[in-house]
Amino acid sequence: MALNDQYEFPQHLESTVKQSQKIISCHFAFGLVLSLLSSATFSQTAPNYPDKPIKVIIPFPPGGTLDKVGRMLALKVGEQFGQNLVVENRPGGNGVIGADVVAKSNADGYTLLFNASTFVTAPMTMKSVPYKVQSDFTPIGFVASAPMSIAISNKLGVSDVKGLLTALKANPGKFNFAVGSIGSAGHLCTVKLEQAAGSQIAIVPYKGTGPAMTDLVGGQIEGFIDPLLGSVQFHRNGQLKVVGVTSAKRVPNLPDVATVSETVPDFQCASWYGLWGPAKLPNEIVQKLNAAMNKALAGEMRERLIADGIVPGGGSPAEFAKFQADDIATSGKIIADKKITLE
């Protein structure tokens, strides 16, 4: 039996009900039109993305490994898109200033962040940061990882890891080691070296790896643990000494340099690099950027990275998001245990 057969609306309410039905129908139709217009607008723009240059923010000074890898990726992705990916260095605030620019940008794919593992670890060392790494950014892809080099000043007269550990133990707190940023992979690796030596190392924060390497070559500091690419040429030119690499095996571009684990078992650490957009970046754009990144990492860029002692990455945005979350958990424990803070 139909509803109207069971119950008849009172006459004084019938016109009100009909009027309400008309209003609801109008609202539904209006909402449907808006939805269709929105979908149509995006479907028209997404296939054409990008139709103008893309800004890539690197939140540290030029000259370091982060900058070199970021510019390499920007060039190769730009070639695929037929648009320039314009790198803009925005240093300051332990990487926070540049990252915040991306967090506050429009989620249209025209402002991206290229950063190192410092991006996820540094905020744990700071009292306040104007964004949340896991909610204010969209992971796009894992670009590469880089074993670290333990580079020391020639003035120390040390030639290997064993000699460095002996010198550190004999001079607690007297050797100044640079860190490109507090909480970075290089910083956490320096803490591991300190533990291996059973002695204290004086940490000297820098606003990026380029200035730190300059001071190391000049003899203003005694040591610097940073991705291998930054120190290789200085080592070959005799301007500093790389006493060890933090990879599991010796690297092809410095086969004469021993791994730290040959002296200190299981001693390994690495920096890593990734690409992010602001929160709520449309999935179509994320996938397009990720595909271009993977294609770049499978071509000429791959060989160049390997030649520089860097391990090419790749994979999906979801895999990168999981990797990021795992690193936050692992590094967060080290930072908490050692009470590493940016004072």
FINUGU-447037 format. One record per residue (C-alpha): residue in one letter; x, y, z negated. Coordinates in steps of 0.1 Angstrom, whole numbers, plus 5000, padded with zeros to 4 digits. Layout:
BEGIN
aXYZ ...
This chain:
BEGIN
m500050005000 a501350345009 l502150604983 n499450844996 d496950564992 q497750534955 y498050904946 e496651224961 f498451554952 p496051804935 q494952064960 h496652354941 l500052174943 e499852044979 s500852374995 t503752414970 v505052064978 k504852125015 q506752455011 s509452274991 q509852015017 k510352285043 i513052455021 i514852125015 s514752045052 c516152385061 h518952355035 f519752005048 a519852125084 f521952425075 g524452205056 l524551965085 v525352245109 l528152375087 s529552025084 l529451975122 l531052315128 s533852245103 s534551905119 a534452055154 t536752335143 f539352095129 s538951845158 q539752135181 t542852255161 a544351925148 p545251775182 n546952105191 y548952115159 p551452275159 d550752555182 k553152795166 p556452775147 i556552595113 k558352745083 v560452495063 i561452615029 i564752485014 p564852624978 f568652624975 p571452824993 p572752725027 g575952515030 g575152215008 t574051865019 l570351945013 d570652235037 k572552025064 v570051735063 g567051965063 r568252165093 m569051845112 l565451715105 a563952055115 l565752045148 k564751695157 v561051735147 g560852065164 e562151915197 q559251665195 f556651925189 g557952175214 q557852435185 n560552575163 l560852455127 v562352765111 v564452685080 e564252955053 n566452925023 r564753054992 p567152984963 g566553074926 g564952944895 n566552594897 g564652544930 v561352654916 i561052984935 g561052824969 a558852534960 d556252774945 v556052954979 v554952624994 a552552534966 k550752864971 s550752855009 n547752765031 a547252395036 d547552425074 g550852255080 y552752575089 t554652605056 l556552295044 l559052205017 f562352015023 n563951934990 a566051684971 s565251464941 t565951774920 f562351884929 v560751614908 t563351604879 a564151974873 p560652064860 m561151814832 t564052024819 m562252354820 k559752514796 s557352614822 v556952574860 p554152744880 y553052414897 k552652044891 v554751824914 q552251544917 s549051754922 d550152074939 f552051914968 t551351654995 p554151395001 i554851365038 g557851145040 f561051005025 v563951135047 a567150995033 s569250895002 a572850994996 p575450824974 m577351064953 s581051144953 i583051214922 a585251504935 i587851654912 s590351944915 n593851864927 k595152044896 l594251744875 g596651514892 v594251224890 s593950974918 d591250724908 v588250664885 k590350484858 g592750784856 l589751024854 l588150834826 t591450834807 a591851204812 l588251274801 k588651064769 a591851244760 n590251594765 p586751584752 g584751894763 k587652054781 f586851954816 n584152174834 f581951974858 a579552164881 v575952074886 g574052214916 s570952244894 i569952124859 g568251784860 s569551704896 a570751364906 g574351494903 h573651614868 l572151284857 c575151104873 t577551334854 v575851224822 k576450854832 l580150934838 e580251104804 q578850784788 a581350564807 a584250784794 g582850794758 s583651164759 q581951494764 i582051684797 a581252064798 i578352124823 v578552434844 p575252504862 y575352664897 k572752804920 g573252534946 t575952294958 g577752524982 p579052774956 a580052484933 m582152324959 t583852654967 d584852684930 l586052324929 v588352374959 g589552704943 g590352534910 q587852724889 i586252404877 e587652054873 g584951824888 f581651794907 i579451494914 d577351564945 p576251384977 l579251264996 l578651475027 g579551795008 s583051674998 v584251455026 q585951725047 f587651885017 h588951545007 r590351475041 n591951815043 g593651755009 q591752044992 l590351814965 k590351454956 v587351214958 v588250944932 g585050734936 v581750694953 t578550594935 s577150354961 a577049974956 k579649924984 r582350144999 v581150385025 p582250365062 n583450725064 l585750695033 p586750325033 d589950415012 v587850544983 a586750284958 t583250264943 v582850364907 s581350024900 e584749864908 t585950024875 v582650064857 p580249774864 d576749864877 f577550234879 q575350364907 c573450674914 a572150864944 s570351184955 w567351164978 y565551395002 g561951435012 l559351645030 w556251795013 g553352025022 p551052204999 a548152024982 k545151915003 l547051915035 p544751745061 n545651375066 e545751425104 i548551675100 v550351465074 q550351165097 k551551375126 l554451515106 n555251175092 a555351015127 a557651285140 m559951235109 n560150865115 k560850905151 a563651155143 l565150905118 a565150625144 g567050825170 e570351025171 m569751165137 r570050815122 e573550775136 r574651115124 l573451055088 i575150715086 a578350875099 d578151125070 g577650845045 i573850915041 v571250635042 p568350715066 g564850685050 g561450655067 g558150495059 s554550615052 p553350905030 a551850655006 e555150475002 f556850804996 a554350904969 k554950574951 f558750624953 q558350974939 a556250854910 d558750574901 d561650824902 i559751064879 a559250784854 t562950654855 s564550994855 g562151134830 k563350874804 i567050974810 i566251344806 a564151284775 d566751054759 k569651294765 k567451604757 i568551774790 t567052124791 l567552434811 e568352694784 
